[in-house]
Amino acid sequence: MLDPQDTWVDEFKKISPADTPIMGIINLADVIEKLTNKVEPNFPAADSILPGIFKWNKALFVAQMLSLVPTQAPDWIPKVANAWMAASMGGIITPGTVTAASIWGQSTSDILTVPAAATTIPTIAVGQAAIITTLSAIPALTAVNPQQAQELFAKSFFLAVSAFSFILIGLAPGIPPIPVPMPVPAR
């Protein structure tokens, strides 16, 4: 289950200063991964949700972030959002983690994923936009209130992950069984 926004802010504040930019990026990625991987579908009709539905692709995020050039200009904002988006799109969603026999009937869990065996999160672009919008306030805020800018940075990633909506597919009764996709918001 997704941690509350205050937890994200607290975890981001705990990131230790790094000796190198690479270590700073890895430390940031570790926190984002730890918090993001707790997200699960808010599937009220499900009998159970097993842990591990989503694994964010930290390595992809780090690789994209390493291409950033330090700058004071706000052109870093979409690059950070793009790195987060790439890591989210490159994440792994494990089928079979939501049991909803009462909904799907034929299958007792989410068994198929679209496309080609990958459950989708069609709202990743919404999360990317949330990061860009939220981070856009940081350059002006940094000079006035650096602590608030740091909190806003953490909040941007929380808002992005909160925007996740999963498409889960199970089988309804029929011959042959009928795939039934269900959009499910994150929690």
MOJO-V853826 format. One record per residue. N is the residue number from 1. RES is the residue in one letter. PHI is phi in radians with two decimals (* if undefined). BURIAL is 1 if it has 9 or more other C-alpha atoms within 8 Angstrom, else 0. Layout:
BEGIN
{{N,RES,PHI,BURIAL} {N,RES,PHI,BURIAL}}
END
This chain:
BEGIN
{{1,M,*,0} {2,L,-1.12,1} {3,D,-1.20,0} {4,P,-1.15,0} {5,Q,-0.97,0} {6,D,-1.06,0} {7,T,-1.15,0} {8,W,-1.05,1} {9,V,-1.06,1} {10,D,-1.06,0} {11,E,-1.14,1} {12,F,-1.16,1} {13,K,-1.15,0} {14,K,-1.39,0} {15,I,-1.11,1} {16,S,-1.31,0} {17,P,-1.04,0} {18,A,-1.82,0} {19,D,-1.32,0} {20,T,-2.33,0} {21,P,-1.02,0} {22,I,-1.08,0} {23,M,-1.15,1} {24,G,-1.08,1} {25,I,-1.15,1} {26,I,-1.13,1} {27,N,-1.07,1} {28,L,-1.09,1} {29,A,-1.08,1} {30,D,-1.04,1} {31,V,-1.20,1} {32,I,-1.07,1} {33,E,-1.08,1} {34,K,-1.02,0} {35,L,-1.37,1} {36,T,-1.19,1} {37,N,-1.19,1} {38,K,-1.53,1} {39,V,-1.15,1} {40,E,-2.56,1} {41,P,-1.26,1} {42,N,-1.54,0} {43,F,-1.95,0} {44,P,-1.06,0} {45,A,-1.50,0} {46,A,-1.25,1} {47,D,-1.26,1} {48,S,-2.82,0} {49,I,-2.21,1} {50,L,-1.41,0} {51,P,-1.17,0} {52,G,1.63,1} {53,I,-1.16,1} {54,F,-2.29,1} {55,K,-2.23,1} {56,W,-1.18,1} {57,N,-1.57,1} {58,K,-1.03,1} {59,A,-1.05,0} {60,L,-1.16,1} {61,F,-1.06,1} {62,V,-1.05,1} {63,A,-1.04,0} {64,Q,-1.21,1} {65,M,-1.19,1} {66,L,-1.16,0} {67,S,-1.44,0} {68,L,-1.23,0} {69,V,-1.85,0} {70,P,-0.97,0} {71,T,-2.72,0} {72,Q,-1.62,0} {73,A,-1.24,0} {74,P,-1.31,0} {75,D,-1.22,0} {76,W,-1.27,1} {77,I,-1.07,1} {78,P,-1.15,0} {79,K,-1.19,1} {80,V,-1.15,1} {81,A,-1.09,1} {82,N,-1.15,1} {83,A,-1.13,1} {84,W,-1.09,1} {85,M,-1.09,1} {86,A,-1.06,1} {87,A,-1.18,1} {88,S,-1.26,1} {89,M,-1.20,0} {90,G,-1.55,1} {91,G,-1.26,1} {92,I,-2.00,1} {93,I,-1.98,1} {94,T,-1.58,1} {95,P,-1.13,1} {96,G,1.52,0} {97,T,-1.64,1} {98,V,-1.98,1} {99,T,-1.76,1} {100,A,-2.55,1} {101,A,-0.98,1} {102,S,-1.20,1} {103,I,-1.57,0} {104,W,-1.54,1} {105,G,1.36,1} {106,Q,-1.25,1} {107,S,-1.72,1} {108,T,-1.74,1} {109,S,-2.69,1} {110,D,-1.24,1} {111,I,-1.96,1} {112,L,-1.95,1} {113,T,-2.44,1} {114,V,-1.97,1} {115,P,-1.44,0} {116,A,0.74,0} {117,A,1.13,0} {118,A,-2.44,1} {119,T,-0.99,1} {120,T,-1.82,1} {121,I,-2.13,1} {122,P,-1.22,1} {123,T,-1.81,1} {124,I,-1.05,1} {125,A,-1.12,0} {126,V,-1.13,1} {127,G,-1.10,1} {128,Q,-1.05,1} {129,A,-1.10,1} {130,A,-1.10,1} {131,I,-1.12,1} {132,I,-1.06,1} {133,T,-1.08,0} {134,T,-1.20,1} {135,L,-1.20,1} {136,S,-1.07,1} {137,A,-1.43,1} {138,I,-1.18,1} {139,P,-0.96,1} {140,A,-1.26,0} {141,L,-1.31,1} {142,T,-1.01,1} {143,A,-1.22,0} {144,V,-1.59,0} {145,N,-2.55,0} {146,P,-1.05,1} {147,Q,-1.16,0} {148,Q,-1.16,1} {149,A,-1.12,1} {150,Q,-1.11,1} {151,E,-1.13,1} {152,L,-1.14,1} {153,F,-1.04,1} {154,A,-1.10,1} {155,K,-1.08,1} {156,S,-1.08,1} {157,F,-1.28,1} {158,F,-1.06,1} {159,L,-1.09,1} {160,A,-1.12,1} {161,V,-1.23,1} {162,S,-1.08,1} {163,A,-1.37,1} {164,F,-1.00,1} {165,S,-2.40,1} {166,F,-1.63,1} {167,I,-1.89,1} {168,L,-1.87,1} {169,I,-2.23,1} {170,G,-2.21,1} {171,L,-1.89,1} {172,A,-1.59,1} {173,P,-1.05,1} {174,G,2.74,0} {175,I,-2.18,0} {176,P,-1.26,0} {177,P,-1.00,1} {178,I,-1.77,1} {179,P,-1.16,1} {180,V,-2.10,1} {181,P,-1.40,0} {182,M,-2.32,0} {183,P,-1.34,0} {184,V,-2.36,1} {185,P,-1.20,1} {186,A,-1.38,1} {187,R,-2.51,1}}
END
